[in-house]
Each structure stands twice: as structure tokens, then as C-alpha cells.
Amino acid sequence: MTHGGEGMTGRDAPGAAPGGARGSRIVNIFANGDPASAKAESCFKERLGAAGFDVPGEFSPEAELIVCIGGDGSLLNTLARLGFPDIPIIGVNTGHLGFFQELQPHETEEFISIYLDGGYKIQSLKAVSAEIIGSGGRSCVKGLNEIVIRGAYSHVASLNIYIGDSFIETFRGDGIAVATPAGSTAYNYALGGSIVDPRLDLLQVTPIAPINNSSYRSFTSGILLPPHMSVNIFPEYTKNSDILIAADGIEEMYSSVAHIHVAFSESTVQLLRLPNYDFWNKVKTKLL
């Protein structure tokens, strides 16, 4: 199955449908703190309980499904907090855009019926990771949408960029974003990057406020890379040695970073989609 493939149905998905390999009949539910989300969570728990499912108070790795109630940010934060578990996840939108979210709160009962019947699809999406190497050792961050590398404290970032082992340029500007197809409609889109169908297997490197003048020349358009290629970044430092790195908006400051290796992660997110899901219809209704 290709990245973002939608050919797997609920009846085919391993361990997802009732009676599958796990047979746990457990559903994890996570909601943000909004009143609308709390109301939807209460309704979902009641309906799932009536359908024979157990909803634990804490995350269970034996669950066959995760229900995330909130907006896109809630779903991304839940994935990061749980360490990108290999469990199908569906979003219930009580936020604003709801690009990842598949359900509205009033569709709870209809969804449970569809789920019990196995009449859904699994959309498999790869995450992107950044390995950060410096004086403090090695660390790794991961995101479904993108990895963003910026200069700290609004300073200009000076980044020696390599595609694989090939030097491309010394970029100067606010920074760069490395986005997955799933993230192409998020921050990448706001930066002027391309919308990518999630069935394509590629990474997109998009500049953030590149500098072009008589002293500096930085690329001004996105770069598309095949899935086996990586981006290697070696920062240059002038005023300070701090770099800001964000994975799906979760930021952290790093000091004296020597090398950042960005590539597709081994982790995948299994988004549960209803039978009528269509990516380009979602783009039309949410973004255009």
C-alpha cells in the first residue's frame, strides 16, 4: 500500500474491527477541555458503552480505536503525547478547521453503526522525524504534519542544506519547513507550499521568509523529494548558538546543534475514514 493509500477497509484492517486479532473491545477517548468537547465525550462514552465497548480512564495500548475530540491541534497533540501508537484513530471536530477530523458530534450514533459493520477505510499516513545532534547529545522529534527549523529569538537562520549528501545552498531567512503530504495543507500551505495528495509518497522542503539581496541568495520555492531521500542541515552561528525546532507546532529550543537529519519516520498514523471521504472534496470545502 502506498503512503496515504485508502484501499484498506474496516473489514481488512488488522485488529480494528470487532472480533479482530486483539478482540479487546476497548476504545480510548481523548478530548480537549472545551465545553463542547466535554459534552461530545460524554455522549460518545454513553453510546460506546451501550454498544458493548469499554472506555478506560487512561490510555490502553490494547484498544482497537482512539477517538480524539477537538480540533486538528488536539489530534496532533494526542498523537505526540501517546508516541504515535499503531492504533486507528478518528477525530470528532469541535474545533475550527477540522481537516483531519472525520466526524461532527451529532454523527456519533451513525458512526458506531458504521464501525460495527466494518464499513470504513484506513488512511495510512507517514510521520516525519528530525534527529538533532549537538553538544548535548542526540534527540529526536516527530510530527505528522511537519518539522520546522528556525532561528532562535527571531534571528536570521543560516542553514547549510544538503539533500542526502549533496550540498544545495546556505539558506538565510527565518527557516525552513519539511512537510509530509498530510502536512502540505497546514503550515506548508500558509508558506506558499504546494498541496500534495496524501496518496503520493514525498517530502516537501519549503522556505520561510528567505533572504534574497546582493549578499545572500536563498531558494524561494519548495523542493519535492522522493521518500528515500533525507534533508541534512548544518547550522552556522553568528549571534548565538540556539536553534528553534518545532514538530507539529510543539516547539523546543536547542543549543549548539551541529547536525539535523530530517526524513520520513518509521511511524505511521492510521486515520479512520468514512466511506464517503475524499481528499480533494475536503480541500475544496476547507481551504478554497
C-alpha positions in Angstrom: 0.0 0.0 0.0 1.3 3.4 -0.9 1.7 6.3 1.5 -1.7 7.7 2.2 -3.4 4.7 0.5 -7.1 4.3 1.1 -7.6 0.8 -0.2 -7.8 -0.9 3.2 -11.4 -1.2 4.5 -12.5 -1.8 8.1 -13.1 -5.4 7.3 -9.5 -5.8 6.2 -7.8 -3.7 8.9 -5.9 -5.9 11.3 -7.3 -5.7 14.9 -9.5 -2.8 14.1 -12.9 -4.3 13.5 -14.8 -6.1 16.4 -13.8 -9.7 16.6 -10.3 -9.0 15.1 -7.0 -10.2 16.4 -7.0 -8.1 19.5 -10.6 -8.8 20.4 -10.2 -6.3 23.3 -13.3 -4.3 22.6 -11.6 -1.3 24.2 -11.8 2.3 22.8 -9.7 5.1 24.0 -11.3 8.6 24.1 -9.4 11.8 24.5 -10.9 15.3 24.5 -9.6 18.8 24.9 -11.0 21.0 27.8 -13.7 22.9 25.8 -17.3 22.5 27.0 -18.4 21.3 23.5 -15.7 18.6 23.6 -16.7 17.5 27.1 -20.3 17.2 26.0 -19.3 15.2 22.9 -17.1 13.0 25.0 -19.9 12.2 27.5 -22.2 11.2 24.6 -19.6 9.1 22.9 -18.8 7.2 26.1 -22.5 6.5 26.7 -23.1 5.3 23.2 -20.0 3.1 23.1 -20.9 1.6 26.4 -24.3 0.7 25.1 -22.7 -0.9 22.1 -20.6 -3.1 24.4 -17.3 -1.3 24.3 -15.1 -0.5 27.4 -13.8 3.1 27.6 -10.9 3.2 30.1 -10.0 6.3 32.1 -6.4 6.2 30.9 -4.7 5.2 27.6 -4.9 1.5 26.9 -2.4 0.0 24.4 -4.9 -2.9 23.9 -7.5 -0.6 22.4 -8.8 -1.2 18.9 -9.6 2.5 18.3 -8.7 6.0 19.5 -11.4 8.7 19.4 -10.0 12.3 19.6 -12.5 15.1 20.3 -11.4 18.6 19.5 -9.7 20.3 16.5 -6.8 19.4 14.4 -4.4 20.6 17.1 -6.0 18.3 19.6 -5.5 15.3 17.3 -1.8 16.2 16.6 -1.1 16.8 20.3 -2.8 13.5 21.2 -0.6 11.6 18.7 2.6 13.2 20.1 1.6 12.6 23.7 0.9 8.9 23.1 4.0 8.4 21.0 2.3 7.8 17.7 0.6 4.5 18.6 -0.2 1.9 15.9 -3.9 2.1 16.6 -6.6 3.5 14.3 -7.7 7.0 15.3 -10.7 9.1 14.3 -11.3 12.7 15.0 -14.5 14.4 16.2 -14.5 18.1 15.2 -15.4 20.6 17.9 -12.7 23.0 16.7 -12.4 25.3 13.7 -11.0 23.9 10.5 -11.1 20.2 11.3 -9.1 19.0 8.3 -8.1 15.7 10.0 -11.3 15.3 11.9 -13.8 13.0 10.3 -17.0 13.4 12.4 -19.2 16.0 13.8 -20.5 15.4 17.3 -24.1 14.7 16.1 -22.8 11.8 14.0 -21.8 9.6 17.0 -24.6 7.0 16.7 -24.3 6.8 12.9 -20.5 6.3 13.2 -20.8 3.5 15.8 -23.2 1.6 13.5 -20.7 2.0 10.6 -17.8 0.9 12.7 -19.6 -2.2 14.0 -20.3 -3.1 10.4 -16.7 -2.5 9.3 -17.8 0.0 6.7 -14.9 2.4 6.9 -11.4 2.9 5.4 -8.0 3.3 6.9 -5.8 6.1 5.6 -2.2 5.3 6.4 0.0 8.4 6.8 3.7 8.5 7.4 5.2 10.8 10.1 8.4 12.9 9.6 11.2 12.9 12.2 14.2 15.0 13.0 17.3 13.7 14.6 19.1 16.5 16.4 22.8 16.1 17.1 24.9 18.5 19.1 26.9 19.1 22.3 24.0 17.9 24.4 23.9 14.5 22.6 21.2 13.2 20.3 17.5 13.7 20.5 14.6 13.0 18.1 11.3 14.7 17.5 8.4 13.5 15.3 5.4 15.1 13.6 2.5 14.1 11.3 2.5 17.5 9.5 6.0 19.0 9.5 9.3 19.7 11.1 10.1 23.4 11.3 13.7 24.7 11.9 14.0 28.4 12.7 16.5 30.9 14.1 16.0 31.5 17.8 14.6 34.8 19.1 13.6 35.9 15.6 17.3 35.9 14.5 18.1 35.1 10.9 18.8 31.3 10.4 21.9 30.4 8.5 21.5 26.8 7.4 23.8 24.7 5.3 21.3 22.4 3.5 22.1 19.1 2.0 19.8 16.8 0.1 21.2 13.4 1.1 25.0 14.0 0.7 24.6 16.7 -1.9 25.1 20.3 -0.8 22.3 22.6 -2.1 22.9 26.0 -0.5 23.5 28.1 2.6 20.0 29.2 3.3 19.4 32.5 5.1 16.0 33.6 6.3 13.5 32.7 9.0 14.0 29.0 8.5 12.6 26.0 6.6 9.7 23.6 7.0 9.9 19.9 5.9 6.3 18.8 5.4 4.6 15.4 4.7 1.7 15.2 2.2 -0.6 15.2 5.2 1.0 18.5 6.4 1.0 20.1 2.9 -2.4 21.7 3.7 -1.2 23.0 7.1 1.7 25.5 7.8 3.3 24.5 4.5 0.3 25.8 2.6 0.4 29.1 4.5 4.1 29.4 3.5 3.1 29.1 -0.2 4.0 25.5 -0.5 2.1 23.0 -2.7 -0.9 21.0 -1.8 0.0 17.3 -2.1 -2.4 14.4 -2.5 -1.7 12.1 0.5 -1.5 9.1 -1.8 1.8 10.5 -3.0 5.0 9.5 -1.2 7.2 12.5 -0.8 8.6 15.2 1.4 8.4 18.9 0.7 11.0 21.4 1.8 9.6 25.0 2.0 11.5 28.1 2.8 10.3 30.6 5.5 10.9 34.2 4.5 14.1 33.6 2.5 16.6 36.4 2.1 17.5 37.5 -1.5 19.7 40.5 -1.9 23.1 41.5 -3.2 24.8 39.5 -0.4 22.6 36.4 0.0 20.7 34.1 -2.4 18.3 31.6 -0.9 15.8 29.3 -2.7 12.3 30.8 -2.8 10.2 27.8 -3.8 9.6 24.4 -2.4 11.7 21.3 -3.1 10.0 17.9 -3.5 11.9 14.8 -2.5 11.2 11.1 -3.0 10.6 9.1 0.2 14.0 7.6 0.5 15.8 11.0 0.5 16.6 12.9 3.6 17.4 16.5 4.4 20.6 17.2 6.3 21.0 20.7 7.9 24.2 22.0 9.4 23.6 25.4 11.1 26.0 28.3 11.0 26.1 30.6 14.0 26.7 34.3 14.3 24.9 36.0 17.2 24.0 32.9 19.2 24.1 29.1 19.1 20.4 28.4 19.6 18.0 26.8 17.1 14.2 26.5 17.4 12.8 23.2 16.2 9.1 22.5 16.1 7.2 19.3 15.4 3.6 19.9 14.6 3.8 23.2 16.4 5.4 21.8 19.6 8.5 23.9 19.9 11.8 23.3 21.7 15.0 25.4 21.8 18.3 23.6 21.2 21.8 25.0 21.8 24.9 24.3 19.8 23.3 22.0 17.3 25.8 20.6 14.8 23.5 18.5 12.6 19.8 18.0 12.0 18.7 14.9 10.0 15.1 15.0 8.7 13.5 12.1 7.0 10.3 10.0 7.0 9.8 8.2 10.3 9.0 4.6 10.6 5.9 5.6 12.5 2.6 5.8 10.6 -0.8 7.2 11.7 -3.8 5.1 10.9 -6.6 7.6 10.3 -10.1 6.1 10.2 -12.2 7.5 7.3 -15.8 7.1 6.5 -16.8 5.6 3.1 -17.6 8.9 1.5 -14.2 10.5 2.4 -12.5 12.3 -0.5 -9.3 14.3 0.0 -10.0 16.8 -2.8 -13.5 17.4 -1.6 -12.0 18.1 1.8 -9.6 20.6 0.3 -12.4 22.3 -1.6 -14.7 22.6 1.4 -12.0 23.5 4.0 -9.4 25.6 2.1 -10.9 27.1 -1.0 
